[in-house]
């Protein structure tokens, strides 16, 4: 499954990037993410690792991830290969006027029983992504900090 969506945020690329680099920033705008744990030492960079905790079908599931591309104030790609669903998520930040176009690109491949469980996921996840991006816009434009 693959989808991509974008939204324009009325804040500079630097402001959006700074927000996204805060610990647990995803929990502030992505209700499906319960917790983000950084498991590597130092700053976020290529090779940095962590665990994303999500609620899936009523239970908490951990998805270990690794940053595979990292271009400050431009792009970050994380990949998860260790959970029940392999995914690649890329955030791209592009300046537009005085704001930022935030592009979210997501690919996933489920294995085993998860393949059956997620048959209807593309429509649901695409709808959820639109809602998540609207949440991101709202949180960043309000100048709120992440849920640390």
N, C-alpha and C positions, 0 to 999 in steps of 0.2 A: 504494500500500500504506500502511496506517495501523495502528499498534498503540499501546497504552498499558499500562503496568504500574506498580506501586508497591511500596514496601517501607518498613517502619518501622525506623528506626535509633535506637538507644538513646544518642543524643547530642543536644545542643541544636541548634536551627536555626543559631545562630551558629557552632557547631563545624563542622557540615556545610558551611555556606556558606564558611567560612574554608578548609576543605580544598579545595573545588571551585575557589576562586580562585587556588590555587597553580599556578605554571607546570607544565605537563605532568601535572596531576593525573589526567587520564583514562587515562594509560598505567599508572597504579597499580591501576586496577580494571577497565579495559576492554581485554582482551588483543588485540582487533582493531585497536586504535590503537597504532601504533608510535611516533608523535611528534606533538606539537602545537607549532606555531611561531606566535608572535604576530608579526604583520607591521605592526601600527600602533603608534604611540607612546602612552605613558601607560597609565593604568589601564584595566581592562576596563569597557566602557560601551556604550551604543547607538552603533553605527558602528565599533566596534573590529573589526579583521580578523585573520585568521590562516589557517593551512593545517594541515589534519589529514592525516597520512600513515597509510594503512592498507595491510595486505596483502590483496589481492583476487585470487583465482585464482592465487596463487603469485607475484604481482608487486606492487611498491609503487605505490600510486596516491595522488596528492595531490588533496585536496578543499578548495578555498579556501572560507572561511566568513566570515560577518559577523554580529555580534550585532545583532538587530533589536528585542529587548525586553530590558530590564534593570531589575529591581526588586530592590535589595539585600536579601538574606536572605529572598527570596520567590520570584523567578522569573527565568529567563534563557532566551531563545530565540535559537538560531543558525540561520542559513540558508546552504546551500551551493547555488550555482547554476552553478558553473564547471567541475565535474567531469563524469564520465560519468553520474552519478546526482544529480539535484536532491533535496535533503532539507531538512526543517525539524525540528529537535529542540528540545524544551522541557523544562526541568527546573523542577519546582515543589516548594518546600519548605513544609510545613505543620506547625505545632507540634501535637503530640499528647501530652498529659501532659508528661513530662520529656524526651520524644524528638522525633523528626522523621519525618513521613511524606514520603518522597521519591517524587515522581511523574515518570515518564519518558514523554513523549509523542513519537512519531516518525512522520513521514510522508515517503514518498519516491516519486519518479517517475523511472524509467529511460527513456533514449532509445536509439534505434538498436539495435544488437546487444545492448546491455546489457539491454534489455527481455526478450529471449529468455533470456539467461544467468541472469537473476534470477527466472525463473518460479517456482522452488521456494523462493525467499527468504523469503516471509512466515512459514512454519513454522519454518525454521531461525533467522531473526532474532528471532522471538518467544521461542524457546527460549534463544537466546544472551542476550537482554535479561534474562531471569530470572537467568541465571548471572552476568551483569555486575552486576545489582543486589545479588545476594548477596555478590559481591566487594566492592562499594562499602561495604556494611554492615560486613563484616569489617574492611576497611582503616580506616574511620573510627572504628569502635568500639575498635579496637586503638590508636588515636591515632597511626597512622603518617603520615608526610609523603609528599608526592607524589614521583615519580621525577624530580627536577630535573636 
